[in-house]
Amino acid sequence: MVPYALPDGRTGSHTFDFWVRYESGFREAIAVRTSARVQSLGRSGVTLPEILDNLVAPVFSRFADSREMYTDADVSEEDADNARDILLSRKHYHEGDYREALAYVAPICGSVRFHDLLQGAAVPAYRRMALWCLIDDGILFPVEPGRITDLSAMQVNRHLIQLEGRAA
């Protein structure tokens, strides 16, 4: 919880939904709400953007360097579907499958359909999970935004390929 003080003298506190520390050490506090709730005034008559703009800086800076707010308007159903597949792949991460998939995509230049990346896999389902882990790590990415399907064109981020293990 972080206190806020509005210019008219009203005060309160806000609880952030997520706190993220990046590898660089940068810390971010994230508020997540529906678009409708962000715009409604609620009991206090204060909108979330007003609250976030008036956080008590000395208190906030003890635990975060910046703040973000996300709503349902920021994330599409396709993004949510992709996120679910990424979360599933994290639960089923297997180092050997990951390394095998990484070695398979490493020499690829240009774009290739997602389903073509399953070719030659002893167990295509394991390769699929490993490919989603590569997407999670930013090594593999879709050419076009939207839902990633077997027909999606994918490319390899050659700068992130590391054959020593998982990049994340």
C-alpha positions in Angstrom: 0.0 0.0 0.0 1.2 3.4 -0.9 -0.3 6.6 0.4 -1.5 9.4 -1.9 -2.3 13.0 -1.2 -4.6 15.0 -3.6 -4.2 18.7 -4.1 -7.5 19.4 -2.4 -6.2 17.8 0.8 -7.8 14.4 0.6 -5.6 11.4 1.3 -5.8 7.6 1.0 -3.8 4.6 0.0 -3.5 2.5 -3.1 -2.5 -1.2 -3.2 -0.7 -2.2 -6.4 -1.5 -5.5 -8.1 2.0 -6.5 -9.2 5.5 -5.6 -8.3 8.3 -6.5 -10.8 12.0 -6.4 -10.4 13.9 -6.6 -13.7 17.3 -8.2 -14.1 18.7 -4.7 -14.3 17.4 -4.0 -10.8 14.7 -1.6 -12.1 11.5 -2.0 -10.0 8.0 -1.4 -11.4 4.6 -1.3 -9.6 1.7 -2.3 -11.7 -2.0 -1.5 -11.3 -4.5 -3.6 -13.2 -8.2 -2.5 -13.5 -11.1 -2.7 -16.0 -11.5 0.3 -18.2 -14.9 1.0 -16.6 -13.4 1.0 -13.1 -10.6 3.3 -14.0 -13.1 5.9 -15.2 -15.6 5.5 -12.3 -15.2 7.7 -9.3 -15.9 5.0 -6.8 -16.6 5.7 -3.1 -13.9 8.3 -2.7 -14.7 10.2 -5.9 -11.1 9.8 -7.1 -10.1 8.1 -10.3 -7.1 5.7 -10.4 -5.1 8.0 -12.7 -5.5 10.8 -10.1 -4.4 8.4 -7.4 -1.3 7.3 -9.3 -0.4 10.8 -10.2 -0.5 11.8 -6.5 1.4 9.0 -4.8 3.6 10.1 -1.9 7.0 10.1 -3.7 9.3 9.3 -0.7 7.2 6.3 0.3 6.7 5.1 -3.3 10.4 5.4 -4.2 11.3 3.0 -1.3 9.8 0.1 -3.3 9.5 1.1 -6.9 11.2 3.2 -9.6 8.1 3.6 -11.8 4.4 2.7 -12.0 2.2 1.5 -14.8 -1.5 1.0 -15.2 -3.1 -1.6 -17.5 -6.7 -2.1 -18.4 -8.7 -4.6 -20.5 -8.3 -2.0 -23.3 -4.5 -2.7 -23.3 -4.8 -6.4 -23.8 -6.7 -8.2 -26.6 -8.2 -11.7 -26.3 -5.5 -12.8 -28.7 -2.8 -11.5 -26.3 -4.5 -13.3 -23.4 -4.6 -16.6 -25.4 -0.9 -16.2 -26.2 -0.1 -15.4 -22.5 -2.0 -18.6 -21.4 0.2 -20.7 -23.8 3.3 -19.1 -22.5 2.3 -19.7 -18.8 1.5 -23.3 -19.7 4.9 -23.7 -21.3 6.6 -22.3 -18.2 4.9 -25.1 -16.1 6.2 -27.8 -18.5 9.6 -26.4 -19.2 12.2 -29.1 -19.9 15.8 -28.2 -20.4 16.5 -30.9 -23.0 13.5 -30.1 -25.1 14.4 -26.4 -24.9 17.9 -27.0 -26.1 16.7 -29.2 -28.9 14.2 -26.6 -30.1 16.8 -23.9 -29.8 19.3 -25.8 -31.9 16.5 -26.4 -34.4 15.6 -22.7 -34.8 19.2 -21.3 -34.5 20.1 -21.6 -38.2 16.8 -20.3 -39.5 16.9 -17.0 -41.5 13.8 -15.3 -42.6 10.3 -16.5 -41.5 8.9 -20.0 -41.1 5.4 -21.2 -40.1 5.0 -22.3 -36.5 3.9 -25.8 -37.5 7.0 -26.3 -39.7 9.1 -25.9 -36.5 7.4 -29.1 -35.2 8.9 -31.2 -38.1 11.3 -33.9 -37.1 10.4 -33.7 -33.4 10.3 -37.1 -31.6 7.3 -35.8 -29.6 5.7 -32.7 -31.3 3.9 -31.7 -28.1 7.2 -31.4 -26.2 8.6 -29.4 -29.1 5.5 -27.1 -29.0 6.1 -26.4 -25.3 9.7 -25.7 -26.0 8.8 -23.3 -28.8 6.5 -21.4 -26.5 9.4 -21.1 -24.1 11.5 -19.6 -26.9 8.7 -17.2 -27.6 8.6 -16.3 -23.9 12.3 -15.6 -24.0 12.0 -13.4 -27.1 14.1 -15.8 -29.2 11.2 -16.7 -31.4 8.6 -14.1 -32.3 5.6 -13.8 -34.7 6.0 -11.7 -37.8 2.5 -10.2 -37.3 0.7 -9.3 -34.1 -2.2 -11.4 -32.9 -2.9 -15.0 -31.9 -0.1 -17.4 -32.6 -1.3 -20.5 -34.4 0.2 -23.3 -36.3 0.0 -21.1 -39.4 1.7 -18.0 -37.9 4.9 -16.9 -39.6 7.7 -16.8 -37.0 11.2 -15.3 -37.0 14.3 -15.9 -34.9 15.9 -13.1 -32.9 19.4 -14.0 -33.7 20.8 -11.6 -31.0 19.3 -13.6 -28.2 20.2 -17.2 -29.2 22.2 -18.8 -26.4 23.0 -22.5 -26.8 24.3 -22.7 -23.1 20.8 -22.9 -21.6 17.6 -21.0 -21.1 18.0 -17.3 -21.9 15.6 -16.1 -19.2 
